[in-house]
Structures are given as structure tokens and as C-alpha cells.
Amino acid sequence: MVDFFKEELVFILIALFVFGIGVFISTRDFVNISPKKFLPIFALVLAAGLVLHYNWRLNHMKEVAKAFDEGKKIECIDKSTKLGGIIIHKGAWQLKGDTFANPNFYRTYNIRQCIVGD
């Protein structure tokens, strides 16, 4: 459960902001929707979106880790170069938790910012 809040904190805050907008709009006099009917359904939709996003992220991370273990190329975002990305191979790189690390390279890459290459 702690991992869920750690991973989804930004999205939880966005969902709370959107829910606050929903509360503000649904309680206005000119809106014909009852807040008692609308808000619980809206909260469930936002919560379902958060859970779906979390599960999608976990599956993506597992897919990238599995592809790395199989020796496939992994492409990661790197905004410090003009190319915009870096290709990671199993030989020199290691997967430590959720991070790709290379002792000969100055920075690490989080698995969330990577995709399986061709």
C-alpha cells in the first residue's frame, strides 16, 4: 500500500484537484445534477483510474525488467543529450531494484522511463 502512494502521489493530487472542481461545479445552483448522486460516482471513476494506472505501471516495469533479463535492448529517456535517449544493453548495465546502473556511466535510469527497443 505504501508503494501505491509513493508511485501515484502526483496522480492522487491531480485526482483530488479534479474532484474539488467536480464538487465546486456540482454544488452550483445552475447545475441540474444532484451532488449526492454525482460525487460518489465521480469519486469511484477517479479511484478506478488511479488503480488502473498503477497496475499499468507495474506491468510496464515488469515487461521492461523481463526484456532486460532476456538481453533485449532497452531505450531510456535522457534529456541531457541531444539524442533524447540512451540504449541500455545487458552486458555493461545492471538492474538494481528499479534502476539501471553502469559503473562506467555517470548517471542511472529509472525503469519507469524506459521502453523495450526493437
N, C-alpha and C positions, 0 to 999 in steps of 0.2 A: 504494500500500500504506500509506503514511503517513496518507493521508486516511481509510482504513478504520479504523485505530487511533484517529485523532482523533475520528471520528464515533461509533465504537462502544465507546469506552473504558469507559463506565459499564456497558454491557451485557456486555462481556467480563468485567469484575469480578464482575458478578452470575452469569454462567455459571460462572466459576471457583469461586465460593462454592457454587453448586448442585452442581457436580462434586465439591467437597470433601465435601459432605453425602452424595453418592452413594458416594464412596469409604468414608466412615465407616460408612454403613449396610451396604454390600455386604461389608465385611470382618468383620462381627459373626458370632458362632458360630450364632446362631439363624436366620440368613438362609440359605435353601437355594439361592441363586443364586451361581454361581462368579464372583468378581470378574474373572477373566481373560476371561470371555465378556461380562459385563455392561458393564464400564468402557469398552472401546473403542467399543461400540455407543452407549453413553450420550454419550461424547465426540463422536462423529460427529453425533449428533442435536443436541447443543448447538451445534456448529460450523455445521451446516446452518442452524439457527435464526438464528445471527448473520449469516451470509451473506444469507439471505433478508430479514432485517430491513434490512440495509444496502442491498440492491437496492431494496426497497420505498421506503426513504427517498429514494434518489437519484431514483427515478421520480416520487415525490411532489414533490420540489423542481423537477424539470424541468416537471412539469404546472403548477405554480404560476407558474413563470417564463414559460412559454408563454402561459398565460392572461393574465398581466400585459402581455406584449407585444401580445396581441390586444385589449387595452383592457377586459378584464372586471374586475369588482370582486373585490378580494382582501380577505378578512377575517382579521385577525391578533389574537392574544390580547394583551390589555393589562390587566393586573391593577391598574394604577394608577388606573383609572376604575371607577365603579360599574357601568358597562355591561358590562365584561369583555372588550371588544374594540374594534377600530377598523377602519374600512373604508378601503382604500387604492385610489386611482384613479391611472391612468397620468399624468394631467396634472401634478400637483404633485410626485408621488413619483418616485424613480428607483431602479432596481435596480443596486446596486453590489456585484458579487460575489454573495454570499448574503444581502445585507442591503438592506432597503428604507429609503431615507433621504429626508428632506424638509428643505430648508434652513430652512423656517419652523416646523419642529416640533422639540421638544427631545429626542426620542429616536428610535432606529432600531428596526427589527423584523427579526428573522432569518426567512428564508424557511421554515425548518422549523416555525415556529409559526403558519403561515398556511394558509388553505384558499381554494379558489376559491368565490366567492359566487354568488348566483343571477344 
